[in-house]
């Protein structure tokens, strides 16, 4: 009974009637309840705030790790050299670079999701299309951009596709030019950056399929070839003639391929012609035999006789990259006597370019017009906006007076190209512009397909002058792309830069060139240093390798991608690393 009574006494403390008869104890209990509630509420708040703070710190840690990783990547791709602007990486540049990187991630992830392995993505309909015969053009074009931006996981997935799924044995009529600059160039650049031989082997495969295009009486290639059967021809609309830019824009890639593999066949002419000459270089040597005094060539070449025909002279479509490669082949060879003829031809062409320069009224915009015979056409393609960067890049090889003259011309042309963008409601440039007295510029063809040329020139001018104005211009253009071209599944061009109506194509060069040049515009100058790398016309960086003789002994590259000299004694033909 005693235990029953004791238990009953204990249970009375949880009976409300007990406290109603004892107000002081009720008040004490209430105070204890409120105090406990406040204590636990305050602790819950502290825990929540602590968790939020930990989350922020983790985010900051990840951001710093990414920055450190990016710095390590930058050091790796630059060879460790520092430029004059590298003392401090401007916080604004860091922020802008991250936004460009985000744009690349958005474009790439959309391609991965909707068009993996296809040549290009159609963002509006969320499907892939094979614009280049199913060679994975966007994927290959993006390899070096992914690597430079430090996007390792994406790069590795792309590498696995190249190793396991990339097949060039296709019954497809391929453009020799487009396949060279996008596929051969993209694979070689990925190899130069990563050292992964899978890229070099694939580059050899596709190059072997392109080589029959050079089997012509003059050595000037035909521009279309069947990748499976090796049958080459020119487009019917050219009247059987080869195109200047298409025929004169393979030097960097094929010379580099012979250097990397140690196999001269990519650079040497075919066996039916004097083998002391070079296959891709023979195009330049043939043209140099009858090179005009003004250095300007029509856009059509006769592949049988090796001569130019009566046709339009332009630094825009079908002419542009021929002049670019004259300069860049000289740079690729590290500006030695062995490649001096490239520089000399380029300087001659620049004299001709200056004869095509005009100024608009009333605003005095400097532009490059086109010429057919003696007739001048006051038209400039946006494609010709690569010229300011090219001219600035070539200025350093001239004397003081010419150098300043070249640089001033480059700056004036860049201002015009920037205004191609600023003059439209969308702040994106049309495909070409016409100039009329008293009216300055007006859009001709009004589409915009995400082209890189103006951004490319801004990149070179910023690198070479340190003038941050070019970075500001570039940022305005980037924001216009973000506003007008970014959609849920990638980026699209505009059918009309005035109305802003969108198209349904994300061009592969948007990832290869436009976004890469934007990224480098806000990166330290040691990232892909212009002292160590040269960009092909698709913005694929290739390592500069010093050339000393016209006839080379090809030894390939060692594990550090440095050239191996397998010659003995004073034998001719060595690639010597600078």
C-alpha positions in Angstrom: 0.0 0.0 0.0 2.9 2.3 0.8 4.2 2.0 -2.8 0.8 2.8 -4.2 0.4 5.8 -2.1 3.9 7.1 -3.0 3.2 6.7 -6.7 -0.1 8.5 -6.3 1.6 11.4 -4.6 4.1 11.7 -7.5 1.4 11.8 -10.2 -0.4 14.7 -8.5 2.3 17.1 -10.0 1.0 16.6 -13.5 -2.6 17.2 -12.5 -3.7 20.8 -13.5 -6.0 21.0 -10.4 -2.9 20.8 -8.2 -1.5 24.0 -9.7 -4.8 25.9 -9.8 -5.0 25.6 -6.0 -1.4 26.9 -5.8 -1.0 30.1 -7.9 2.7 30.7 -7.0 3.7 27.3 -8.2 1.7 27.9 -11.4 3.5 31.1 -12.0 6.8 29.5 -11.4 6.0 26.7 -13.8 4.9 29.3 -16.5 8.2 31.1 -16.0 10.2 27.9 -16.4 8.2 27.0 -19.6 8.7 30.4 -21.2 12.4 30.4 -20.3 12.9 26.9 -21.8 11.0 27.9 -24.9 13.1 31.0 -25.4 16.3 29.0 -24.8 15.5 26.4 -27.4 14.2 29.0 -29.9 17.4 31.0 -29.5 19.5 27.9 -30.0 17.5 26.9 -33.0 18.0 30.3 -34.5 21.7 30.1 -33.8 22.0 26.7 -35.4 20.1 27.9 -38.5 22.4 31.0 -38.7 25.4 28.8 -38.2 24.3 26.4 -40.9 23.7 29.3 -43.3 27.2 30.7 -42.5 28.8 27.3 -43.0 27.0 27.1 -46.3 28.3 30.5 -47.4 31.8 29.5 -46.3 31.6 26.3 -48.3 30.5 28.2 -51.4 33.4 30.6 -50.9 35.8 27.7 -50.5 34.5 26.1 -53.7 34.9 29.5 -55.5 38.5 29.9 -54.2 39.3 26.3 -55.2 37.9 26.9 -58.7 40.0 30.1 -58.9 43.1 28.2 -57.7 42.4 25.4 -60.2 42.0 28.0 -63.0 45.2 29.7 -62.0 47.0 26.3 -62.2 45.4 25.7 -65.6 46.4 29.1 -66.8 50.0 28.5 -65.6 50.0 25.2 -67.5 48.7 26.6 -70.8 50.9 29.7 -70.6 54.2 28.0 -70.0 54.6 30.0 -66.9 55.5 33.3 -68.5 54.0 36.5 -67.2 52.9 39.5 -69.2 53.3 43.2 -68.4 49.6 43.3 -67.2 49.9 40.1 -65.0 51.0 41.7 -61.7 47.4 41.9 -60.4 44.4 40.1 -61.9 41.7 42.8 -61.8 38.6 41.7 -59.7 36.3 43.0 -62.4 38.1 40.8 -64.9 37.8 37.8 -62.6 34.1 38.4 -62.3 33.6 38.9 -66.0 35.7 35.8 -66.8 33.4 33.7 -64.6 30.4 35.0 -66.4 31.9 34.1 -69.7 32.7 30.7 -68.3 29.0 30.4 -67.1 28.0 31.1 -70.7 30.3 28.3 -72.0 28.8 25.9 -69.4 25.3 26.9 -70.5 26.1 26.4 -74.2 28.1 23.2 -73.7 25.6 21.5 -71.3 22.8 22.3 -73.8 24.8 20.7 -76.6 25.5 17.7 -74.3 21.8 17.3 -73.5 20.3 17.7 -76.9 22.9 17.2 -79.6 25.7 15.1 -78.2 27.9 13.8 -81.1 26.1 15.9 -83.7 27.8 18.7 -85.5 25.6 21.5 -84.1 22.7 22.2 -81.8 19.4 23.7 -82.8 18.4 25.3 -79.4 14.9 26.3 -80.2 13.8 22.9 -81.2 16.3 21.2 -78.9 17.8 18.8 -81.4 21.1 18.2 -83.1 22.0 18.5 -86.8 24.9 17.3 -88.9 26.0 20.3 -90.8 29.5 18.8 -91.4 28.7 15.2 -92.2 28.5 14.1 -88.6 32.1 14.8 -87.5 31.1 16.2 -84.1 32.1 19.7 -85.1 30.8 21.5 -82.0 32.4 18.9 -79.7 35.8 19.0 -81.4 35.7 22.8 -81.8 35.0 23.1 -78.0 37.8 20.9 -76.7 40.5 23.6 -76.2 37.9 26.1 -74.9 36.9 23.6 -72.2 40.5 22.9 -71.4 41.5 26.5 -71.2 38.5 27.3 -68.9 39.4 24.5 -66.6 36.2 22.5 -67.3 37.9 19.1 -66.7 34.9 16.9 -66.4 33.4 18.2 -69.6 36.7 17.9 -71.4 37.1 14.3 -70.3 33.6 13.3 -71.5 34.4 14.9 -74.8 37.8 13.1 -74.9 36.1 9.8 -74.4 33.7 10.4 -77.3 36.6 11.3 -79.5 38.4 8.1 -78.5 35.4 5.7 -78.9 32.9 7.3 -81.3 34.6 9.7 -83.7 34.6 8.1 -87.1 35.8 9.9 -90.3 35.0 7.0 -92.7 31.9 8.8 -94.1 30.6 9.0 -97.6 30.4 12.8 -97.2 31.5 15.6 -99.4 33.5 17.7 -96.9 34.8 21.2 -97.2 38.6 20.9 -97.0 38.8 24.3 -95.5 36.1 23.9 -92.8 37.3 20.4 -91.9 40.9 21.6 -91.6 40.3 24.6 -89.4 37.7 23.0 -87.2 38.6 19.4 -87.0 42.3 19.1 -87.7 42.9 22.4 -85.9 40.7 21.5 -82.9 42.3 18.1 -82.5 45.8 19.5 -82.7 45.1 22.2 -80.2 43.6 19.7 -77.8 46.8 17.6 -78.2 49.1 20.6 -77.7 47.3 21.6 -74.5 46.8 18.1 -73.0 49.5 16.0 -74.5 46.9 13.2 -75.1 47.9 11.3 -78.2 44.3 10.2 -79.0 43.8 13.7 -80.4 47.0 13.4 -82.6 46.0 10.0 -84.0 42.5 11.3 -84.9 44.1 14.4 -86.5 46.3 12.2 -88.6 43.3 10.1 -89.7 41.2 13.1 -91.0 44.3 14.8 -92.5 45.1 11.6 -94.5 41.6 11.8 -95.9 42.0 15.4 -97.0 45.4 15.0 -98.7 44.2 13.9 -102.1 42.7 17.4 -102.5 46.2 18.7 -103.2 46.7 16.3 -106.1 46.4 19.0 -108.8 48.8 20.1 -111.6 49.6 23.3 -109.6 49.4 21.9 -106.1 46.5 24.3 -105.3 43.9 22.1 -103.7 40.4 21.5 -104.7 38.0 22.6 -102.0 35.6 19.6 -101.7 36.5 16.0 -101.0 34.7 12.8 -100.2 36.0 11.6 -96.9 35.5 7.9 -97.6 36.6 7.7 -101.3 39.0 10.7 -101.6 37.4 12.2 -104.7 38.1 15.9 -104.8 36.4 18.7 -106.8 35.4 22.3 -106.5 31.9 23.7 -106.0 29.9 24.1 -109.2 29.1 27.7 -108.4 32.7 28.7 -108.6 32.9 27.5 -112.3 35.4 24.8 -111.3 37.8 27.2 -109.6 39.3 27.0 -106.1 38.5 29.7 -103.5 41.4 31.8 -102.2 40.6 31.6 -98.5 39.8 27.9 -98.8 43.1 27.1 -100.5 45.4 29.4 -98.5 44.2 28.5 -95.0 45.6 25.1 -94.3 49.2 26.0 -93.7 49.2 26.2 -89.9 47.4 23.0 -89.3 49.3 20.8 -91.8 52.7 22.2 -90.9 51.9 21.6 -87.2 50.8 18.0 -88.0 54.1 17.2 -89.7 56.0 18.7 -86.7 54.0 16.7 -84.2 54.1 13.4 -86.0 57.5 13.6 -87.6 55.9 12.7 -90.9 56.6 15.2 -93.7 53.8 14.1 -96.0 51.3 16.6 -94.6 53.6 19.5 -95.4 55.4 18.1 -98.4 54.1 18.2 -101.9 52.9 15.0 -103.6 55.4 12.5 -105.2 54.6 13.6 -108.7 56.0 17.1 -108.0 59.4 18.2 -106.8 59.6 16.7 -103.3 61.9 19.5 -102.1 58.8 21.7 -101.9 56.1 21.5 -99.3 52.5 20.5 -100.0 50.5 23.1 -98.1 53.3 25.6 -98.5 53.5 25.1 -102.2 50.2 27.0 -102.5 52.0 30.0 -101.1 55.1 29.5 -103.2 53.0 29.1 -106.4 51.1 32.3 -105.6 54.3 34.1 -104.8 55.6 33.5 -108.3 53.0 35.9 -109.7 52.2 37.9 -106.6 50.9 41.3 -107.6 52.6 44.5 -106.5 49.8 45.4 -104.2 49.6 41.9 -102.8 45.8 41.6 -103.4 44.4 38.5 -105.0 41.0 37.8 -106.4 38.9 35.2 -104.6 39.1 32.6 -107.3 42.2 30.5 -108.2 42.7 28.1 -111.1 43.9 24.8 -109.6 45.4 23.7 -112.9 47.5 26.7 -113.8 47.9 28.1 -110.2 46.9 31.6 -111.3 44.2 34.0 -110.0 41.3 35.0 -112.2 39.4 38.2 -112.6 37.3 38.3 -109.5 36.5 40.3 -106.4 39.2 41.3 -104.0 38.1 41.4 -100.4 39.2 41.0 -96.8 35.7 39.6 -96.1 34.2 36.3 -97.2 36.3 34.0 -99.4 39.4 36.2 -99.1 40.0 36.9 -95.4 42.0 34.1 -93.9 44.5 33.8 -96.8 46.0 37.1 -95.6 45.7 36.1 -92.0 47.8 32.9 -92.6 50.5 34.8 -94.4 51.2 36.5 -91.1 50.5 33.6 -88.8 52.7 31.1 -90.7 55.6 33.5 -90.1 54.7 33.7 -86.4 54.3 29.9 -86.2 57.8 29.4 -87.5 59.0 31.9 -84.8 59.8 34.7 -87.4 63.0 33.1 -88.7 64.5 33.4 -92.2 62.9 30.1 -93.2 59.5 31.7 -93.0 60.5 35.2 -94.0 58.7 35.0 -97.4 55.4 34.7 -95.6 56.0 38.0 -93.8 57.2 39.7 -97.0 54.0 38.7 -98.8 51.9 39.8 -95.9 53.5 43.3 -95.8 52.9 43.6 -99.6 49.3 42.7 -99.0 49.0 45.3 -96.3 50.1 48.0 -98.7 47.2 46.8 -100.9 44.9 46.8 -98.0 45.7 50.4 -97.2 44.7 51.3 -100.8 41.2 50.0 -100.0 40.8 52.0 -96.8 38.2 54.7 -96.9 36.6 57.0 -94.3 32.8 57.6 -94.0 31.1 60.9 -93.7 30.1 62.6 -91.5 31.6 60.5 -88.7 34.9 59.4 -90.3 34.6 55.7 -89.7 37.5 53.9 -91.2 36.5 50.9 -93.3 38.0 48.4 -95.9 36.1 48.4 -99.2 36.0 45.7 -101.8 37.3 45.9 -105.4 36.5 44.2 -108.7 38.8 45.3 -111.5 38.9 49.1 -111.1 35.5 49.3 -109.5 35.3 50.0 -105.7 32.4 48.9 -103.6 31.9 50.7 -100.3 31.0 47.5 -98.4 32.6 45.8 -95.5 31.8 42.4 -94.1 31.7 41.7 -90.4 34.1 38.9 -91.3 36.6 41.6 -92.2 36.7 42.7 -88.6 39.4 40.1 -88.0 41.7 42.6 -89.8 42.2 45.1 -86.9 43.6 42.2 -84.7 45.7 40.9 -87.6 47.2 44.3 -88.3 47.9 44.9 -84.7 49.5 41.5 -84.4 51.7 42.2 -87.4 52.7 45.7 -86.2 55.4 44.3 -83.9 57.4 43.0 -86.8 57.7 46.4 -88.5 60.0 49.4 -88.1 58.9 52.1 -85.5 57.2 54.3 -88.1 55.3 51.4 -89.9 54.5 49.8 -86.5 52.7 52.9 -85.3 51.0 53.4 -88.6 49.7 49.8 -88.5 48.6 50.1 -84.9 46.7 53.3 -85.6 44.9 51.7 -88.5 44.0 48.7 -86.4 42.5 51.0 -83.7 40.5 53.0 -86.2 39.1 49.8 -87.8 38.3 48.3 -84.5 36.2 51.4 -83.6 34.3 50.9 -86.8 33.7 47.2 -86.1 32.5 48.1 -82.6 30.0 50.5 -84.1 28.7 47.8 -86.3 27.3 46.5 -83.0 26.4 49.8 -81.4 24.5 51.0 -84.5 21.7 48.5 -84.2 18.7 48.3 -81.8 19.9 44.9 -80.5 23.6 46.1 -80.2 24.6 43.1 -82.3 26.2 43.5 -85.7 24.8 42.5 -89.0 26.6 40.3 -91.5 27.8 43.3 -93.7 27.6 47.1 -93.9 27.4 49.6 -96.7 28.8 53.1 -96.5 27.1 56.1 -98.2 28.3 59.7 -98.4 26.8 61.7 -95.6 25.1 58.7 -94.0 28.0 56.7 -92.5 27.1 53.0 -92.2 23.9 51.0 -92.8 23.2 47.3 -92.3 23.2 45.3 -95.5 22.6 41.6 -94.7 20.9 41.9 -91.3 21.5 38.6 -89.6 23.9 37.8 -86.8 25.1 34.2 -86.4 27.2 34.7 -83.3 30.4 35.6 -85.2 33.7 36.2 -83.3 35.7 38.5 -85.5 35.2 41.8 -83.7 35.8 40.2 -80.3 38.9 38.6 -81.7 40.3 42.0 -82.7 39.4 43.5 -79.3 41.3 40.6 -77.7 44.5 41.3 -79.7 44.3 45.0 -79.2 43.9 44.7 -75.5 46.8 42.2 -75.3 49.1 44.3 -77.4 48.3 47.8 -76.0 46.9 47.2 -72.5 44.1 49.6 -73.2 41.2 48.6 -71.1 38.8 50.4 -73.4 38.8 47.2 -75.6 37.7 45.2 -72.6 34.8 47.6 -72.0 33.7 47.4 -75.7 33.9 43.6 -75.5 31.8 43.5 -72.4 29.1 45.5 -74.0 29.0 43.0 -76.9 29.0 40.1 -74.5 26.0 41.5 -72.6 24.2 42.1 -76.0 24.7 38.4 -76.7 23.4 37.5 -73.3 20.3 39.6 -73.7 19.4 38.7 -77.3 20.9 35.3 -78.0 20.7 33.3 -74.8 17.8 30.9 -74.7 16.8 28.0 -72.5 18.8 25.4 -74.4 21.9 27.4 -75.5 22.5 30.4 -77.7 21.0 31.3 -81.1 21.7 33.9 -83.8 19.4 36.6 -85.0 17.5 36.6 -88.3 17.5 40.4 -88.1 19.6 42.6 -85.8 17.0 45.3 -86.0 13.9 43.3 -84.9 15.8 40.8 -82.7 13.9 37.8 -84.3 15.9 34.7 -83.3 17.1 31.8 -85.5 17.5 28.2 -84.5 21.2 27.5 -84.7 24.1 27.5 -82.2 27.2 27.7 -84.6 30.1 25.6 -83.5 32.4 28.6 -83.8 30.5 30.3 -81.0 32.1 27.9 -78.5 35.4 27.6 -80.4 36.0 31.3 -81.0 33.5 33.8 -79.7 33.4 32.6 -76.1 37.1 31.7 -76.1 38.1 35.2 -77.2 35.7 36.7 -74.6 37.3 34.6 -71.9 40.9 35.5 -72.9 39.9 39.2 -73.1 39.5 39.1 -69.3 42.3 36.7 -68.6 45.9 37.5 -67.7 48.1 37.8 -70.8 50.1 34.8 -69.7 47.1 32.6 -70.5 47.9 31.3 -74.0 50.8 33.7 -74.3 51.2 35.2 -77.8 54.9 34.6 -77.4 54.3 30.8 -77.3 51.0 30.2 -79.2 49.5 31.1 -82.5 45.7 30.9 -83.1 44.4 29.3 -86.3 41.5 31.0 -88.0 39.1 29.0 -85.8 40.8 30.3 -82.7 42.5 27.0 -81.9 45.9 27.8 -80.3 48.9 25.9 -81.7 52.4 25.9 -80.2 55.0 28.0 -81.9 58.0 25.9 -83.1 61.1 27.6 -84.5 62.0 26.7 -88.1 65.5 27.2 -89.4 65.5 25.5 -92.9 63.1 25.2 -95.7 63.8 21.5 -96.0 63.0 19.9 -92.6 64.0 16.8 -90.8 60.9 15.8 -89.0 61.5 14.3 -85.6 58.1 14.9 -84.0 57.7 16.2 -80.4 58.8 14.8 -77.1 56.7 14.2 -74.0 56.8 17.9 -73.2 55.6 18.7 -76.8 59.1 20.0 -77.6 60.5 19.2 -81.1 62.9 16.3 -81.4 65.8 16.8 -83.8 66.7 13.4 -85.3 69.2 14.8 -87.8 72.9 14.3 -87.3 75.8 16.7 -87.7 74.9 19.7 -89.8 72.2 17.9 -91.8 69.6 20.3 -93.1 66.2 20.7 -91.6 65.7 21.1 -87.9 62.9 22.3 -85.8 64.5 23.9 -82.8 62.5 24.8 -79.8 62.7 28.5 -79.0 
